Amino acid sequence: MERTEILELMQDRHYRTDIYKVGSFRFPSSYKFECHAHEEIEINYVAAGCCLMGIGDEFVPMKKGECIVIYRHTPHSFMVNLKQSCRLLQLEMKLRVPDRSYGNRFLNELQGGRRYRKCSNCESIADYIEMICRHTNTGDSDGSGQLLVDLQLASLYVALSEKFKAEDCDIPRKNDRFSQIVQYINDNFTEPIDMEQLSRDYGISSRYIRKKFMEEIGMNSSQYINTLRVNKAKELLWNFSLNITDIASMTGFGNSQYFCRIFKSFTNMTPAGYRKLWSGSGERAMSGNQTE
């Protein structure tokens, strides 16, 4: 039924899809794409590794097999685990549909109200993105390539709708204690965090928390916290009125020596060295109490 609805929609003169980017992209460890927003819908499937998607002020951890749909005009950023590279299948497209109610959940959500959708076990969605990429790049002069792209897009819309319905049925799971712990870390990563104390506060064992971090996020709790802290430090290093000691304190590292050691172990450069990359000539005056 949904596929019939979509195929009929594609014949509507008000329907249009413009694909701006599609393909497989590998990002090195510690990579970060700063916060931005655009007119296009963005679909990302994690094919290898893990990453963090920043949606506004929210952090959404992503691991292999998971997919996120980011709706248009939503501010978002992208960060890769500091110890492991990440490969994404990406589809970025401008999708225009008539403003009406649809049986397809994905098409309905295009009308607004949501910033993003995250789904797990999305291998079928990855297959459709790969097929769209293959047919988009054929350059067939007879138009057969575009027809195949449209058929794969229809299949993608159906697959996304089915995933959304399944995720909605799983809402109670999203309120479990592990999710609450991750949210606490997201809200408080610039403060000292004691995982043993968190396990007592939320009434679950630290061993269980460690296991869930690897299963749900793809990295341990220390890596997750340091990913948030180091990427926040990268933002603050753009502010040349802050010295390294200030930034260490503001990002939860406690002291500049520990901050510099962790920052360098993850990025292969000191905070001062990273700052110089963005200082134009590299000769901008630094505060005398910065530590390398």
N, C-alpha and C positions, 0 to 999 in steps of 0.2 A: 504493500500500500504506500509506504513512504517513498519507495523508489519511483513508483508511478507519479506521485505528487511532484517529486523533484524533476523528473524528465519532462513533465508538463510545464513546470516552472521555467525550465531552460529554454522553452519556446516562447516565453513571455518577452515582449520587447523591452520591458523594464528590468529584466534580469541581465546582469553582466558580471563577468569575473575577469580581472586582470591580475596575472601572476607576476609579481615583482622579483621574487627570489625563490628558488627551490633547489635542493641538493643536499649533499652530505658534507658537513664541515667539521674539521677537527680543531679543537682549541687546546693550547698548552696549559699545563698546571699554572695556577695563580693568575690566569687570564681574567680580565674584568672589562665588561662593556658598560659604560656609564649610563645612568638613568636617561631615558628618552621616551618619546611617544610618537605615534604616527597614525596615519589614516588606515593603514592596512591591518588586517587580521593576521596574527602570527601563530603558527602551530609548530611546536618543537617536540621532537621525540628523542629521548636519550638512548642512543644506540650503544654507547660504551662509556664507562666512568660514571661520574656524578657531578652535580653542580647545584648552585643556588640561584633561583630566580627571585629578584626583588620586585614585588608588585606594590608600588607606592612605598609605604613604610613596613610592609609585610615581607617576611622571608619565606619562600616556598622551596624546601629541599626536593631535589629530583635525582632519581637513580635510574639505572638501566631498565628499560622496559616501560618507563612512564612517559606520559605525554601531557603537555600543557597547551591550552588554547588561550591566547591573550587577545582580548577584544580591542577594537580600535580606540584610539585616544587614551589608552591606559598607560600611565607612566610605569616603565619597567626597566630593570637592569639585569645583568647576567654575570655570575661569578663562578669560576671553576675551582674545584677542590685544590688546595694548595700543594698537595702531594701527588696528584694524578691528573692526567689529561682527560678530555671529554670529547666525545663525538656526537654531534646532533644531526638528525634529519630535520631540515627546516623547510617550511612552506610559508611564504609571506604573500598575501593576496588581498586585493581590494574587491570586495564582494558586495554587489548591490542587488537587493531583492525587494519586490513590492511590500509595502508596509501592511501586513495582514497576519492572521493567525495560521500557523502551520502544524501539521501533525508531527513534523520532524523537530525534535528538541533543539538541535543545533541552530536551525534556521530561525526558530522562535527567539533564541537568545541574541540573535543579531540585532534585535530591536532595541537593545540596551538594558541596563539594570545590573549587569554583571561585569566584573573586570576580567575574570579569568576562570578557567576550568582545568582541574588537574585530574587525570585518570591513570590507572595502573593496568598492567597486562595489555599493552596497546600494540602488540605485534602486527595485527591486521592493519591498523592505521599507518604504521611504518611502511608496510607493503604498498599501500595506496600512494603514499608520498613518493616512494621510489618509482612507481609506475608513472606517476604524473611527471616526475623529473625526466624519465626516459623519453616519454612521448613529447614533452615540451621542447626537448632539444633535437628532435628529429629533423625539423625544418622541411616537412613534406609539402610540396607545392600543390598537391591535390586536396589539401584540407583534411586528410585522413588523420593526421597527427592531432589536430584540434578536436576531432570527434572522439578519439581515444582519450584525450585529456578530459573532455566533458563526461565521458562514461566513468572514468576513475574518480572524478570529483563527486559525481552522484553517489558512487559507492562509499567515498570518504564521508560524505554528509550522513549517510545512513549509519555507518560504523560509529561516528561521533555521537549521534543521537542515542544509539543503543548503549554506549558507554555512559553517557550522562544519566540515563534512566537507571542504570545499575549503580552508579555512584550515589544517586539520590536515595536509593534503597539502603545504602550503607552509611547513612549519616550518623547513627548512634555511635558507630565505631570511631568517628572522628573526634568524639568527646572523651576518649579514654585517657587514662592518667599519663601515659607516655606522651600523647599529643599535648597535654597540658604542660608537661615538663619542657618539651621543645618550644612551646609558646613562651614559657617563662624565660628560657634562654634567649629567645629572639628579642624579648622586651628588656632584658637586663644584662646583655653580654658585655656592656662596658663596666659592669660592677664585678667584684670578686664572686665566683660561682663555685660552690662546694657540692660536687655531685653526690657525695655520701650524705650530706645534709638534705639534698633534694630527695634522695631515695627515702629518707625517714619522713620528710614532710608529706610526701605523696603516698607513702605506705607501700612501696614496691622495692624489691631488692636492687642493689647496684649492679649485680650480675645480670638481672633481667634488662636493666636500662642499657648496659653495654651491648647486650645481644640485639635489642631492638634498634639501637643506633645503626648497627651494621646492616640489619635486615631492612629497615625502613628508609634510611638515609644514605647508606653506602659508605659511611666513614664513622670513626669513633667520636665520642663526645668532645675530646680535646681538639681533634682536627676541625670539628664543626664550629666550636667556639672560636678557635684561632682563625678560621676562615672569615668569620664575621668581624673579628677584631682587626685583622690585618687589612681587610678591604676597607673598613672604616678609617684605618690609619692612612691608607692611600688617599682617601678623600681629604683628610685633614692636612696632609702634607702639601696640598695645593695652597694652603693658607700660610704664607711666609711670616706672618706675625706670631705664629705658634712655634716654639722650639720643640726639640725632640722629647724633652722631659715632660712638657705640657701634653704632648700627644700620647705618650706612654700612659700617663695618668688618665687621660680622657677615654682611652680605649680599653682600660681594664688590665693592663699589663703590670701595673704597680710601680715599676722602676724602669729607667731608660736602658740599663744594661740588659735586662731580661727582654725588653721589647726589641732592642736591636738584634739580639741573638736569635729570637724567634723569627723576626722579619727577614733576616738574612738567610736563615735556614730554609725558608719557604720561597724566597724570591731571588736568591743568589746576589743580593746587593743590600747595602745598609739603607736605613731610612733616608739618611742625608744623600746617599748616592741616587736613590730613587727620586728624591726631590730635585736634584740637579738635572734630571732628564726633562723636567718641565720648567726650568728656570731660564729658558732662552739660551744665553751664552754659557750658562753654568757658572757664571761669576757673580751671581747675586749674593749679596752679603748674608751670611748666616749668623745666627745668634751665637755668642761665644760659649754658651753652656750646652751646646748640642753635643751629643755623644755618638761616636761611630763605633 
